[in-house]
Amino acid sequence: MSKRKSKDRSLPLGECISQVQAILRKRFFHQSQHGKKFGMESQQKHLVELLKRTVIHGESNSALLIGPRGSGKSMLLNDALKEILEIKQFKENSLKVHLNGDRTCSCPVLFILDEFDLFAHHKNQTLLYNLFDIAQSAQTPVAVIGLTCRLDVMELLEKRVKSRFSHRQIHLLNSFKFTEFLKIFQDQLSLPPDFPDLDFAEKWNNNIESLLENKTVEDVLQKQFNSTKDVRSLHMLLLLSLSHIKVSHPQLDAADFLEASRLRCLDSKANILHGLSILEMCLIIAMKHLQDIYDGEPFNFQMVFNEFQKFIQRKANSIYNFEKPVVMKAFEHLHQLELIKPMEGLSVRTQKEYSLMKLLLDNSQISEALQKYPNCPTDVRQWATSSLN
């Protein structure tokens, strides 16, 4: 009877939504263990076997987990540790781990070095040397596990440190397929079986499953997959979609993912262009015109000012005719917005009018900005079009 009552238990819609957001946000932000892990089964097996040899047989080991950010290095290590924690010997020793010169009294010790490459920048790499030296000796069973996203990490190690390292490297490269990416999407958004309101959880999970058959959602996920397989990036997309959930909109739909994808793909520099003055936009066009003429070579303020003056002289009206100090101030504002940057290695003594600069925008960004620019004068748009062509 109690089971039936628990199944019939229902919460207010607002409470359900609060619970959903709390559970999923915790899952996304804290990388909590949930769902299946794709593309790293062999790597996990390799790491678990290595740790077992240290825990059970007292064998010292060292290894590096190498992969780009978001490839699952920490998740793989946490899964391996979770499996190791179930071993009786590890549970007993983990409460009284200590170093002892007598091998018969020594307990296994596990060292985890996150951002391993940063330890290589320490003076003389003393910590790495000592840890690997202990792991190489037969006195104390030690496992040293490093996590890094640098593929060239071995080149950072000194010879004496490298000689004491086991040279075991476990690479994670996000090798799963799109079908598995869809399963990750479903796993990450699904509510757990112990959700307080079972009816709401069932409707939510059914809705997530139906979204996988939606062409719009599939296109959004395909675009995300082609851009990056990073699970953290997927979490950001899901968080943006989840922000639309409220009492009046209790279920996710295709429009939520479409809007989230649009926000993820926004070009920050193109958005800055929408807020520029006409004078600043004209200077951007003049810079692009100069880069087209001189095949991407850097320019200085005087060159931009001369190009701008040519545009003014071709026009009958003089509404764009500004004094040189005003134009210089607009030019400096573009520098402050980081739309242009000075070339490196230039002399400090160079007058600011002749300091070489580089434009940090391309044709497509300028063209898109002009299309959305409010009340853009026709002659400016035509000048930009001729320049871009």
N, C-alpha and C positions, 0 to 999 in steps of 0.2 A: 504493500500500500504506500509505503514511504517512497519507493522508487517511482511509482506512478505520479505522486505529488511533485517529485523533483523534476520529472519530465514535463509536467504541465506548468511548471513555474515560468512566469513571463515577467519581463521588466518593462518599465516605460520606455518608449522609443528613444527619448533623449538619453536615458541611462545606457541603453544598448549602444548608441553611437559613441558615447564617451568611452565605453569599454572597448569598442572596436579600435578607436583611435589610440587609446593607451596601449593596447596589445601590439598593434602593428607598428606604432612609432618606436616602442621598446625593441621590437624585432629588427627594425631597420637601423636604428641608431647604435644599438649595442651588439649588433651582429650575433644575436642569440642563435643557438643551435636549433634549426628547424628545417624539416624537409630533407630531401635527398641531396647528396653532393654529387655533381656530375663532372666527369673528366679528371678526377683525382683519386680514383680508387686504388690504383697501383702505387701512387706516391704515399697514400696513407698506410697501405700495407707495409711498404718499405720502412717508413718511419716507426711504425708500431713494433716491427720486428727488431729494429735497431734499439729501441728503448727497452724492449723485453730482455734483450741480451745483457743490458746494463742492470736492470732490476732483478732478474732471476738468476743470471749466471755470473754477475759481477764483472762483466766485460766493459772496459772503458771505450767510449765512442765519441765521435764528433761529426757533425754534418751541417750543411747550409741549405736552407730552403730559399730558393731563388725564384723570383717572378715579379712581374709588374705590380704596381699598387692595385688592390682590389682583386687580385687573382686568387685569393683564398689561402694565403700562407698562415695567417693567424687562425683561421677557421680549421685548417688542416691540423695544425698543432693542437688546438683545443680538442678536436675530435680524438686525436691520438692519445692525449693525456686522459680524456674521459674513459677511453678503453683501458688504459694502463691502470687507472685508479681502481678498477674493478678487480685487479689482481691482488690476492691476499697479501703477498710479500710486500707489495708497494704500500698498501694501507698500513701495515704494521710498522714499516720503516719510516714512513713519511712523518710520523709523530716525533721521531727522535733521530733525525738525520744529523750526522756529525762526521768530521774528518778524523781519521785515526791512522797512524802509520802501520798498525797491525792489520793486515788484510782480513784476518779472521773476525775482527771486531768492526770492520768498516761497513757503513751503510751506503747504498747507492745515492749519488747526488746528481741532480739534474739542474744545469744552468741554461737559462733561455736568454739569448741576447737579441732583443728586438732592434731594428735599424742597425744591423751588424756592421755595415760599412762605416758608421760613425765611430765605432770603437777602433777602427783601423787608423783614424786620424789622431788618436791619443799618442802622447809622446812615447816613442820607442815601442809602442804597442805592448806595453808591459803586461797588462791584464790578459790579453789574448795569448801572449807567450806562456804565462803561468798556467792558464787554464788548459791550453793544449798540451803543455808539458806534463801536467797532472794526468790528463786523459791518456797520454802516451805511456806513462809509467804503469807498473803493475801493482802499485801500492793501494790505490783507492779507486773503486768503480765509479767513474764519472761519465756523464753524457753532456756534451756541450752542443746545443742546437742554436744556430744563428738564423735570423730571418732578414732578408734584404731584397730590395728591388733592383739592385745594380748587377747587371750581368757580368761586369768586369771586376767583380769584387776580389777575385783571386790576385789580380794585378796590384791591388792595394796592399797586400800583405808583404811584410819583410821576409827575407829568405829564411831566417831562423824560425819565424812563426809558421811560414808555409811548410817547412820541413817537419813540423810537429802536428800538422793538421792531417786528418785522414783522407782528405780530398773527396769525401762523399758529398755529392751535390744532387739535391732533389729539385727539379725544375717544375714550375706550375705555369702553364701558358694558356689557360682558358680554352681548352680544346673541344669543348662541348658543341653540339650542333644546335640549329635553330629549334628543332622539336624539343630538345632538352631545355633550351632557354625558355620555351613556353611553359614547360613543367615547373621550372624555377619560379616563373611569374605566378603560376597558380598556387604553388606551395607558399610563397611569400605573402600572398593576399588571403589565403584561406584561414578561417577561424579554427581554433583547436576544439577537440571534442568536449573539453570541460568548460566551454563558454557558458555563462550563467543562464542565458535564454536560448534553449536548444532550437526552438522554432525560428528565431531570428538568425541563428548561426546557419541553419539548414538553408534558409532563403538566401543568405549572403553567399554561402559557398556555391549554391546552384547558379546564382547570378554570375559569380566569377568564372565558373565553368562555361556558361553561355557566352561570356565575353570573348573566350578563345575562338569561338566560331564567327565572331563579328569581323568583317573584312577591314573595317576602319581600324579596330584595335590591332589586328594582325599586321596591318601596314605600319602602324606606329612602332610596334615591337620589332618588326623587320628592320626599320630604319635605325632603331636603337641598337639592334644586334650588329648591323653593318658598320655602325659608327664605333661601337666599343662593346666588348663582352664583359666589361667590368660590372660586377654585381652591385657595387656601390652606386654606380651611375644609374642602374636599374632602380635601386632603392630611392634615389632622388626623384626619378620619374614617378614612382608609386606614391611618394610623399606629396608631390604636387597634385596628383590626382585625388589623393585622400583628403586634401584640404577643402574639397568641394562638398564633402559629406556633411549634411546637417539634417534636422528634423524634417524639413520640407523636401529634402533630397537624400533619402536614406540609403540609396544604392548607387554604386558606381555605374556609369554608362560610357559609351564611346566618346561622347563630347568631352568628358572629363580628361580622358587620355589624350585627345587631340589638342586640347588647350594646354595640358601639361607639356606635351611635346613642343608646342609652339613657344612656350616660355623657356624651355630648355635650349631651344635653337636660336633664341634672340641674339642678335649681334650687338654687343654693348657699344662698340664704336659707331656703328650705323645709327644707333639710338641717340648718341651724343650729337651727331650731325643735325638731327631734327631740331635741336635747340640752339643752333648757331644763328648769328645775325647774317643778314645778306652780305655784308662786307666780308665776314669770316668765310662764308660759303664761296664767295668769289675768289678768295685767296686759295682755298682748297682746290678750286677748279684750275686756277693759274698754276699751282704746283703740279697738278696732274698733267696739265698741258706741257709743262717743262720736262717732266719725266718721260712723256711720250716722245718729245722732240729729241732729248738727249739720252734715250734708251736707259732710263732708270738711274742716271747719274745724280749725285746729290746737288742741291741748289742752296742759294743763300737768299736773304731777305731782299736784297737789291734786285736780283733776277726776278723774284716773284712780283715786286713792286712794278718793275718795268713791264712785265707781262700784263699786269692788271691795268696799267696806264694805256696799253695798246687797245685793250677792250673798251675803255672809256672813250678813247679818241674815235673809235668806230661808231659811237652812238651820238645821236643828235642832242639828246638831253644829257644833263650832267648830274643826275640824282645820285650817281654812285661816286662822284668826285669827292674824295676825302683827302685831307691833309696828310702828309707823310707820317708825322708822329701818331696820328690816329690809326693809320694802317699798321704801323709798327706795334702799337698796343694790341691790336687784333691778332697780329702774328704771334706775339708773346703769349696771348691767351690760348692759342692753338697748341703752343708748346706746353703750357700748364695742363691742358686737357690730355696731353700725351698722344695727340694726333700726329705730331711731328716730333722728331728727336734729333739732337745734335750728333754728328759723326764722332766716333771715338778717336782719341789720339791727336786732337787738334790743339793748337797753341792757345793758351789762355789770353794772350795779348791780342788775338784777332778781334777786330771791331765786330760788334754784334750784327751789324748790317751785312757783314761778309762771312759770318760763321756758317759753315756748310751744314745743312739739315737734310733729313730724309723723311719722306711721307710714309706714314704707317697705315695707309688705306689703299685699297685696290679699286679698279674700275667699277666692279659690281657693287661695292659698298656705296660709292659716290652716286652711282646711277639710281640705286634703290632709295637712297636718302632724298634725292631730288624729286623722285616720283611722289614721295610722301611729305615733302617739305610744304608747309602751309603757305599759300599765296605766293608761290615762287614766280618772280617776273618771267615773262616769256623770253625776253632777250637773254637773260641769264641761263635759262634752261637750254636755249638754242646754242649758246656759247659752249656750255658743258657738253652738249651732244656732239658738236663738231670736234671738240677736244678729245672726247672719249673715242670717237670713231677714227 
